[in-house]
Amino acid sequence: MNTLKLLVAGGLLGWSIAAIAVAQSTPTEDSPSFPALGTMAPAQDGFINDAPPNGDASSDENAPPAPVPPSQAQAGENQSEKEKAGKENESGKEKEEEKPTCRWCTKGKLADPWTLPQGDWLKEHQIVISGWLEGGIYANQWGATRNGPVGLRSIGDGFTMDQAWISVDRKTDTKGCGWDLGGHIDFLWGVDGPQTQCFGDHTFDWGWNTSDEYGFAMPQLYGEVAYNYLKVKVGHFYTPIGYEVVQAPQNFFYSHSYSHTFGEPFTHTGFLASYSSNEKVTFYGGWTDGWDEGFEGRDHGSTFLGGVSINLSDKDTLAWYVSAGYLGDGAAFPGAASGDLYYNCIIYTHKFNDKLSYVFEHDLGSNYDLAFAGEDNQWYEINNYLIYKLNDCWSVAARAEWFQDPQGARVNPGSRGDYTALTAGLNWKPHANVTIRPEIRYDNFDAFPGTTTLPFNNGHASYQLSGGFDAIFTF
């Protein structure tokens, strides 16, 4: 009953925000385009087509024109061309004048962010070095030192430096013709470092820790080959599965969903091909050595990774991803993943207008025929996001999630039941390179009969109110 109440409340909250936003905003051609927040990790090429729809011609335009004397017609054409040219010049001047020049928020607008200066050699080889610093504080109503299973925000007793991140990137771009080579490297340190190491088989960057909470990680290290419309990345890379990602600047919320933290992989090692001959459809397919494993493959996993993303219209996108096969034999270390796996993820995005967007995500996973004594387990998830962009500097969003862990194998060991979470937050950009993300979150756990292990307040509570904020500086 509590779960039903929370889901109903979440739906009412989301649609209330939608109704208010639609009522108070009238999108125009000059309205700022709303960026996809938190992009699917590899679906970072984005699938939303921002081209404005064509207007319908009025019925009067189809009526035959009245006869006009040739001299008047010629004069009218000359005058019309002059007026048209004048309007185009005025429009160009207005757009030029309206283009922001200040990186500090001014009248709801921001100029382009500052980026690291790139040397001549880097520019010549089209290599870009970038990164960010991100840290914040998150706490709970109980005053406990741990926040429980709040995605990537488990520490509840002080400031944390979450991500000090450096990326080196060389994108491939054949423009549909010929060959190109590229690659990508990510290196980070912080509280999120140990969360994105190769904990699946304890190889590669596993154990690059500087303390109990902090550590280094290299979540991406891959090369890419492109030929015409085909791209193939080979190495260690982030999963394409899911709406949220590890990279802080690409997510709206400071905390993460249950699905992203406990239901989906973070990284893969293997190869992944993508093919897109147009802007409508992109196909993905490849092989990986399981979930969150390094180059050695000590768990001997072998899984297929693939999917498809579709631009249904200029307002709607749909993506489906699947990971299936042999997860591993559990030989890497006691408790390592084993057995067979089937997992799929569906993500649907709708743009109501240039300011308001909605995202729906559904996950289904099954892990069975485990190598050692253990219960086959399944998990299910439904997640909703409603995001409203006020202007370049301010955005507001809500997230409502349901996650079922019937065997208590995914979230909190032994906690069999339904998790629901409601999150509301703001994104404030006082500067083009700075984002501040305050949020408040309520979690509830409905235990299945016979379950005595609770996830919050050090095992003593089935619900929790928590919140916090962080700041991101990009470069």
N, C-alpha and C positions, 0 to 999 in steps of 0.2 A: 504493500500500500504506500509506504514511504517512497519507493522507487517511482510509482505511478504519479504521485503528487509532484515529485521533483521534475519528472519529464513534462508533465502538464505545465508546471510553473516555468520551466525553461522555454517551452514552446510559446507560452503567452508573452514572456519577456522578449523573446526574439521577434515575434510578429508585432509587438507593440512598438519596438524600436523601428521596425520596417515601416509601419503605418505612419509614425511621426516623421520619419525621414522623407518618405514619399510625399507627405502632405506639405512639408516645409521646404522642399527643394524642387526646383524646376530645371532639369538638365538642359544645357544649351551646348552649341558647338564649341563654345569657348570654355566650357567647364573642364577642370583638370581631370585627366584620365586617371582612373583608380588602378594602382598597380596590384598585381597578384601578391598577397602577403603570405610568407611562408611557403614558398613554392615547394612542389614535390622535388625532392632532392635532385634527381636528374631531369625531372621535367622542368628544369630551370630555364630551358629555352622558352618556356611559357607558351600556352596555347591560345590566349585570348586575342582575337582580332579586333583592334580598336578602330577600324574604319567605320565612320558614321554611316547610317543607313541612308539610302537615296530617298529624297522626298517624292511624293506622288504629284504628277502634273495635274493642274486643275482642268476642269472641263472646258473653261473658256479658251484655253490655249489650243484646243482642237477645232475651234470655230474658224471658218475661212475669213481672212482679213478683208476689210472694205477696200475698194479700189482707191489708189492714191496717185496723183499726178507724178510723173517721173522726176520732175525738178524737186518737188516736195519730198519725195521718197529719198532721193540722194542726199538732200539736206538733212532729213531726219536720220539717215544712217550715219552721216558724219557726226551729227550732234550726239547720237547714241554712243558711237565709238569713243568720242571725247569724254562723255560722262562716265562710260565704263572704265576708261583708262584712269580718269580722275579718282573714281571710287577704289580701284585696285591700288593706286598709289597711297590713298588715304588709309586703306585697310592695312597695307604693308607697313606704313609709318606707325599706325596704332599698335600693331603686333610687335614691332620693334621697340616701341616705347613701353609696352606692357611686359616685355621679357625681363624677369627679375635680374638684378645685378648685385644684390646683397645676399650673402650667405646667412645672415641673421634673419630671423623671421620678420618680415615687414608686410603688414596688411594681408597676412595669410599666405604670403608667397615666399619662395626660396629660390636662390640661384643654384647652379650646379655645385655639388660638393667639391671640396679640395681633394686632390689625389696626390699620391707620392710622385715626385719628379722622376721620370723615367729617362735613363741615359740614352745616348745615341745608339749604342749597340743594341739595347733592349728594343728601342723603337724600330730599328732596322729589321730585327728578327721577330717583331710583333709579340714580344714577351711582356707581360704586365705583372708587376709586383704590387700587392695590395694587402689589406688586413683590417683588423679592428681590435679594440680593447673593450671588454664588457664585464661589469661587476655589479653587485647589488646586495639586497638583504631580503630575506623571506622568513616569516614567523607564523606561529599558530596560536589559537585561543588558549591552549593549555599551558603555554610557556615551556613546552617540552623542547629539549635540545635537538630533537629530530622531528621533521614534519611528516614522517611516514611516507607512503607511496605517492607523494606529489612529484610528478615527473621532473627529474633533474634538479629539483629544489628540495632535497632531503634535509639539508642543514638548516636548523631553525634557531640558532643562537648567536647570529652576528653576520657581519659583512663577509662576502665571499668574492674573490676574483675568479670569475667563471671562465672567461676565454680571453687569452692573449694570442691572437691568431695572425699567421702570415701565410699568404698564398702566392704561388708562382704559377702563372697560367699562360699557355700558348694555344689559342683557339684555332681549330681548323675551319677553313672557309674555301670551298672549291667553287662556290657560286654555280653549282650543278655541273661543273665540267673539270675533269682532271683530278690530280692527286694533291694531297696536302698532309703534313705531319704536325702533330701537336702533343700536348700533354698537360698534366696538372699535378701540383704538389701542395698539400696542406700540412701545416705544422702548428700545433697549439700547446699551450700550457694553461693550467687552471683546474678548478674543481671539476669541470666537464671533461678534462683530459682522460681520467681513468674510465669514464662512462663510454668512451668511443674508441678504446683500445681493442685489440684482438682478444677479447675475453672468451671467445668461443672455443679456442684451442690453446690459449696461453702461449702464443708465438709472436714474432715480429715485435710490435711495440708494447706488448703486454709487460707490465711491471716497470715501465719507465716513470716511476712515481718518485716524488720528492718528499712526501709525507703520507699520512694516513688518508688525507682528503685530496691532495693536489698531485698532479702528474702531467707528463708530456704525452702526446699522441701524434701519430702521423696517419690520420684517417683516410687520406687519399694520396696515392702515388701510382700514377698510370700514364701510359702513352696512348696516343690516339692516331689512327690512320683513317683518312677520308678519301673516298673515290666517288666522284660525281655526287649522288644523293645519299651515299652509304657512309656511315661512320662506325668505327669499331674501336672501343677502348679496351685496353688490356692492362691488368694490374690490380691494384687495391683501390676501391672506390665506394662512395656512398650509394645506398640503395635508391632506386627510383620509386620505391613503394612508400605510400603515405603522403599526406598533405603537409605535415610539419617536418622540419629538418633540424639538424643539430646546430647549424650556423645561426647565431643569434639575430643578425640583421634581417634574416629572411622570414622570421616568425613575428606575428603580432604580439603574442603573449609571452610573458617572462617564464611562467611554468609551462610544462608540456602535458599533453593528453596521456591517458592511460594507454591508448593504442600505440602512440609513438614510442613510449618508454618500455612497455611490457608486451606489446603484441606484434611488433614489427622488427625486422633486422635494422641495424645501424649501417653496417658495411658488408661488402662482399669482396672476395678475391677470385678473379677469373677473367672472363671477357663478356662484353655486352655490345651488341650491334644495334644501331638505329637506322631506319630508312624512312626518308620523307621526300617525296618528289613534288609535293605541293604544300600549301599552308594549312590544309584541311586535316590530313591524317599522318601520324608517325607511328611506325611499328618498331617494337623492341624485341630482341631475342638474344639469349646467350647462356653460358654455363658458369656456375660458381661452385666453390668447394663448401657450400653450406652457408651458415649465417655467422657473421662477426668472427671470421677466421682469417689467419695470415697466409703467408706464401707456402709454409711447410705442409699445411693440411693434415695435421696430426690426428684429426678426428675422421679422416677418410670420407668426408661427405661429397656428394655429387648431386647437384640440383639444377634444374632448369629455371631461368629467370627471363620473363618476357612480359609483353603487354602491348597495348595500343592506346593512343591518345587521339581524340577527334574534336575538331572544331565544328560543332553542330550548327553554329550561327555566329554572328558577331557578338552575341550575348551569352551563349551556352557552350560549355566544353564538357567532355566526358572522357575519363581515363580508366582503364582496367589493367591491373598488374597481377601476375601470378608467380609464385615460387613453389616448386614441387620436386620431389625426388627423395633421395636418401640423405637425411640430415647428418648422419655419422654413426660410428660404432661405440662412442663413449670412451674411447681409449686415451684421449688426450689427458684427462685428469679425472679423479672421482667426481661424479656429478655432471660430467660434460654431456652435451646434447647427443641424443642418439635416436634411432628409429627412422620411420618414414614421415614425410611432411607433405601436407597440402595447405597452401595459403593463397587467398586472393583478396584484392583491395579494389574498391570502386570509389571514384571521386567524381562528383558532379559539381560544376560551378556555374552560377547564373549571375549576370550583371543586370540589375534592375535599371540602373542608369550609370552615369559616370562616377557617381558617388557611393552607391549602395551595391554591395555584392553579398551573395549567399554561397556557402560551400557545404555540401553533404558528403560524408565519408562513411563507408561500411567496410568492415574487415571480418573475415572468417578464417580461422586457422584450425588445423588438426594435426596432432603429433601422435603417432601410434606405432605399435610393434617396437617398443623401446628395448634396447639391448640388455638392460639390467632390470631388476625388479622395480617396477614403477607402473603407475596407472596411465593408460592412454588419456590424453587431455585435449580438450577443444577450448576455443575462446571466440567470442563474438563481440562486435563493437559497432555502435552507431554514433556519429559525431556531427554536430551542426555548428556552423560559424556564420555570424551575421556581422558585417563590417561596413561602417559608414565613414567616409572620408569628408570631413568638414571643409578642409582646404589643405594646402601643402604642409601646414604645421600641426594640424590636429586631426586625429582619427579616433573613433570609438568602436568597440566591438564586444560581442558576447559569444560565449562558447557553451554548448550543452552536450554532455556526453553520457552514454551508457556503455559499460563494459562488463561482460559476464565472464567469470572465471570459475566454471563449475567444479573443477577438481582442485582448485587452490594451488595451481602449479605455475601461474604466470606472475601475479602481482605480489602478494604477501603469502609466503609458504603456509599452507594449512587454512587460509581464509577462503572458504568456498562460498561464493555468492555473487551478488550484483553490486557493482560500483557505479555511482552516478556522481557527476560533478557539474557545477555551474560556475562559470568564470566570466567576470566583466572587467574591462580594462580600457585604458587610454594609451595612445601614442602621441607624445608631444615632441616636436622637433624645433627647439629654439634656434638651432643652427643646422645648416645643411649636412653637417658631419656628426651631429649629436641627436640621439633619440633617447627619450626617457619613457619607461613603460611601467606605470603603476597598475596594479590589478588587485582584485579581491576574489576569493574562491571559496565555494562551499562543497565539501565532499560528504557523501553518505554511503554506508555499506550495509546492504541487506543480506544477512547471513543465511545460508541454507540450513535446514534442520541438522542438528548434530555438530555444527561448527562452533567452536569456542574461542578460536584465535581471532582477535580483532586487530585492525590495521593502524589505528590512530592512538595518540597519547600513550605511546610505549606499550601498546597492546591492551589498553583499558577503555577505548572508546570506539564507537562505530560511526562517528561523524566528526567533522572538523571544519571550523572556519579559519581560513588562513589568508595571507596576502603579503605583498611586498612591492618592491620596485627595483629596477636596474637602470643603468645608463650605458649607452653604446657610443663609442667614438670610432668612426671609420676613417681610413686613410688609404 
